[in-house]
Amino acid sequence: MVTRMSESNFDPKYVFEHHTPTPEKLVHYDALHEAARVFAQVILEHTPASEDQSAALRLLREATMTACAAVALDGRLK
């Protein structure tokens, strides 16, 4: 199912402002970063150096950044 962005569910002012991390959010960021670091190490140790390995690491980075965005934005886009 594809969710489309519209003005009714996306507020650029909210999304693209600075969201100061709270102590609670820092705990979530730390957990996400640690899990990504461990998984990245597994990918590096158990896959051959290749375009696929690079893609897996790039997607892991993107997934981690998106998860952190969910934390920063409290799971909402407005």
N, CA, C and O of each residue as an XYZ file, in Angstrom:
312
protein
N       0.851     -1.176      0.000
C       0.000      0.000      0.000
C       0.899      1.243      0.000
O       1.791      1.369      0.839
N       0.667      2.131     -0.917
C       1.455      3.350     -1.036
C       0.696      4.496     -0.387
O      -0.461      4.760     -0.712
N       1.369      5.171      0.534
C       0.777      6.349      1.163
C       1.315      7.568      0.447
O       2.529      7.732      0.330
N       0.451      8.405     -0.023
C       0.866      9.597     -0.749
C       0.975     10.774      0.210
O       0.163     10.941      1.120
N       1.997     11.577     -0.023
C       2.163     12.798      0.757
C       1.199     13.838      0.232
O       1.048     14.004     -0.978
N       0.567     14.517      1.116
C      -0.292     15.627      0.718
C      -0.156     16.702      1.778
O       0.391     16.474      2.858
N      -0.653     17.851      1.454
C      -0.588     18.963      2.403
C      -1.314     18.626      3.698
O      -0.984     19.161      4.756
N      -2.304     17.738      3.616
C      -3.071     17.407      4.816
C      -2.304     16.501      5.783
O      -2.631     16.465      6.969
N      -1.285     15.764      5.299
C      -0.553     14.883      6.216
C       0.953     15.150      6.245
O       1.711     14.341      6.780
N       1.397     16.283      5.672
C       2.815     16.627      5.665
C       2.958     18.130      5.857
O       2.496     18.923      5.037
N       3.601     18.502      6.947
C       3.822     19.917      7.234
C       5.308     20.216      7.109
O       6.077     19.891      8.014
N       5.729     20.828      6.005
C       7.148     21.109      5.813
C       7.757     21.933      6.944
O       8.919     21.735      7.297
N       6.993     22.843      7.504
C       7.523     23.660      8.598
C       7.886     22.771      9.791
O       8.934     22.963     10.408
N       7.037     21.810     10.115
C       7.309     20.903     11.233
C       8.461     19.946     10.898
O       9.384     19.773     11.694
N       8.398     19.336      9.728
C       9.386     18.326      9.357
C      10.786     18.916      9.256
O      11.756     18.296      9.691
N      10.894     20.112      8.684
C      12.206     20.675      8.396
C      12.632     21.759      9.383
O      13.349     22.689      9.017
N      12.197     21.639     10.615
C      12.704     22.512     11.671
C      13.621     21.689     12.567
O      13.641     20.461     12.482
N      14.364     22.351     13.408
C      15.260     21.641     14.327
C      14.436     21.001     15.436
O      13.583     21.652     16.038
N      14.691     19.741     15.699
C      14.014     19.006     16.762
C      15.076     18.637     17.799
O      15.839     17.690     17.611
N      15.113     19.385     18.874
C      16.105     19.158     19.917
C      15.867     17.806     20.576
O      14.753     17.522     21.018
N      16.902     16.969     20.649
C      16.706     15.651     21.257
C      16.503     15.747     22.769
O      17.163     16.526     23.456
N      15.599     14.956     23.249
C      15.375     14.844     24.684
C      16.225     13.689     25.206
O      16.705     12.873     24.419
N      16.414     13.610     26.501
C      17.155     12.450     27.038
C      16.522     11.118     26.627
O      17.239     10.148     26.382
N      15.194     11.060     26.549
C      14.512      9.831     26.150
C      14.824      9.486     24.696
O      15.044      8.321     24.363
N      14.844     10.502     23.830
C      15.133     10.254     22.416
C      16.581      9.830     22.225
O      16.871      9.011     21.352
N      17.494     10.372     23.024
C      18.895      9.977     22.921
C      19.075      8.486     23.189
O      19.925      7.841     22.575
N      18.285      7.941     24.098
C      18.328      6.501     24.376
C      17.942      5.722     23.115
O      18.585      4.730     22.772
N      16.898      6.173     22.435
C      16.455      5.513     21.202
C      17.514      5.638     20.106
O      17.823      4.658     19.429
N      18.069      6.835     19.929
C      19.121      7.024     18.921
C      20.308      6.105     19.193
O      20.827      5.458     18.282
N      20.727      6.055     20.444
C      21.870      5.204     20.803
C      21.585      3.736     20.479
O      22.454      3.035     19.962
N      20.376      3.273     20.781
C      20.014      1.878     20.512
C      19.993      1.604     19.007
O      20.488      0.572     18.554
N      19.425      2.519     18.245
C      19.378      2.357     16.792
C      20.779      2.349     16.191
O      21.090      1.518     15.337
N      21.619      3.271     16.634
C      22.982      3.348     16.102
C      23.801      2.112     16.476
O      24.562      1.608     15.651
N      23.660      1.632     17.676
C      24.414      0.444     18.108
C      23.973     -0.784     17.309
O      24.809     -1.564     16.853
N      22.667     -0.952     17.143
C      22.174     -2.099     16.371
C      22.653     -2.020     14.924
O      23.035     -3.037     14.346
N      22.637     -0.834     14.336
C      23.103     -0.657     12.957
C      24.603     -0.936     12.862
O      25.062     -1.560     11.905
N      25.357     -0.477     13.847
C      26.802     -0.714     13.851
C      27.101     -2.210     13.881
O      27.955     -2.695     13.139
N      26.395     -2.934     14.742
C      26.597     -4.379     14.847
C      26.217     -5.062     13.531
O      26.952     -5.921     13.045
N      25.082     -4.689     12.959
C      24.655     -5.310     11.705
C      25.612     -4.970     10.566
O      25.901     -5.821      9.725
N      26.103     -3.738     10.532
C      27.081     -3.361      9.509
C      28.325     -4.241      9.622
O      28.871     -4.685      8.612
N      28.765     -4.488     10.842
C      29.933     -5.342     11.040
C      29.661     -6.757     10.552
O      30.539     -7.381      9.955
N      28.461     -7.274     10.794
C      28.085     -8.607     10.308
C      28.106     -8.624      8.778
O      28.625     -9.562      8.173
N      27.551     -7.601      8.167
C      27.562     -7.529      6.704
C      28.997     -7.534      6.185
O      29.318     -8.261      5.245
N      29.854     -6.729      6.792
C      31.243     -6.654      6.348
C      31.985     -7.976      6.530
O      32.824     -8.336      5.704
N      31.679     -8.696      7.602
C      32.381     -9.941      7.900
C      31.847    -11.149      7.140
O      32.562    -12.136      6.970
N      30.594    -11.083      6.681
C      29.977    -12.278      6.114
C      29.512    -12.127      4.678
O      28.799    -12.988      4.162
N      29.909    -11.046      4.030
C      29.599    -10.890      2.611
C      30.871    -10.458      1.877
O      31.727     -9.779      2.444
N      30.978    -10.857      0.628
C      32.158    -10.440     -0.131
C      32.052     -8.957     -0.508
O      30.963     -8.430     -0.734
N      33.205     -8.311     -0.567
C      33.239     -6.930     -1.042
C      32.666     -6.912     -2.453
O      33.157     -7.600     -3.348
N      31.627     -6.121     -2.633
C      30.938     -6.108     -3.927
C      29.953     -4.950     -3.948
O      29.752     -4.259     -2.949
N      29.353     -4.758     -5.101
C      28.309     -3.734     -5.200
C      27.128     -4.076     -4.298
O      26.500     -3.186     -3.725
N      26.827     -5.372     -4.173
C      25.726     -5.777     -3.287
C      26.047     -5.442     -1.833
O      25.184     -4.958     -1.101
N      27.276     -5.695     -1.418
C      27.667     -5.343     -0.056
C      27.540     -3.837      0.162
O      27.015     -3.390      1.182
N      28.022     -3.066     -0.802
C      27.914     -1.604     -0.700
C      26.458     -1.165     -0.621
O      26.106     -0.281      0.161
N      25.620     -1.788     -1.437
C      24.194     -1.447     -1.416
C      23.571     -1.790     -0.066
O      22.775     -1.017      0.468
N      23.930     -2.946      0.485
C      23.391     -3.346      1.788
C      23.788     -2.345      2.865
O      22.967     -1.981      3.707
N      25.032     -1.901      2.843
C      25.488     -0.917      3.836
C      24.806      0.432      3.627
O      24.442      1.105      4.591
N      24.636      0.819      2.378
C      23.956      2.090      2.083
C      22.497      2.046      2.557
O      21.996      3.007      3.140
N      21.826      0.917      2.297
C      20.432      0.787      2.727
C      20.312      0.721      4.243
O      19.359      1.247      4.817
N      21.271      0.080      4.887
C      21.286      0.060      6.351
C      21.413      1.479      6.894
O      20.717      1.862      7.834
N      22.305      2.246      6.293
C      22.483      3.648      6.703
C      21.179      4.423      6.512
O      20.759      5.179      7.388
N      20.546      4.224      5.354
C      19.289      4.919      5.069
C      18.191      4.495      6.051
O      17.441      5.334      6.548
N      18.103      3.206      6.323
C      17.084      2.717      7.260
C      17.309      3.283      8.656
O      16.357      3.654      9.342
N      18.564      3.347      9.073
C      18.878      3.894     10.399
C      18.540      5.374     10.470
O      17.976      5.845     11.458
N      18.886      6.101      9.420
C      18.578      7.532      9.398
C      17.060      7.771      9.411
O      16.572      8.685     10.076
N      16.330      6.944      8.674
C      14.874      7.092      8.642
C      14.264      6.735      9.995
O      13.324      7.390     10.444
N      14.791      5.704     10.642
C      14.312      5.346     11.981
C      14.582      6.474     12.964
O      13.736      6.785     13.802
N      15.766      7.092     12.865
C      16.076      8.223     13.741
C      15.155      9.415     13.448
O      14.769     10.147     14.359
N      14.811      9.599     12.179
C      13.862     10.661     11.836
C      12.502     10.397     12.477
O      11.840     11.323     12.946
N      12.091      9.137     12.494
C      10.820      8.800     13.145
C      10.835      9.167     14.611
O       9.841      9.650     15.152
N      11.983      8.932     15.259
C      12.123      9.300     16.668
C      12.084     10.825     16.805
O      11.359     11.362     17.643
N      12.866     11.512     15.978
C      12.945     12.984     16.062
C      11.584     13.621     15.845
O      11.243     14.602     16.506
N      10.804     13.069     14.923
C       9.519     13.667     14.570
C       8.355     13.063     15.365
O       7.192     13.342     15.076
N       8.670     12.245     16.355
C       7.632     11.598     17.170
C       6.664     10.776     16.323
O       5.484     10.655     16.651
N       7.179     10.212     15.230
C       6.351      9.342     14.387
C       5.317     10.051     13.564
O       4.385      9.418     13.069
N       5.451     11.347     13.400
C       4.454     12.089     12.614
C       5.132     13.057     11.671
O       6.310     13.375     11.831
N       4.386     13.524     10.691
C       4.910     14.438      9.687
C       4.237     15.805      9.741
O       4.405     16.623      8.837
N       3.486     16.044     10.793
C       2.858     17.369     10.976
C       2.572     17.614     12.434
O       2.047     18.668     12.792
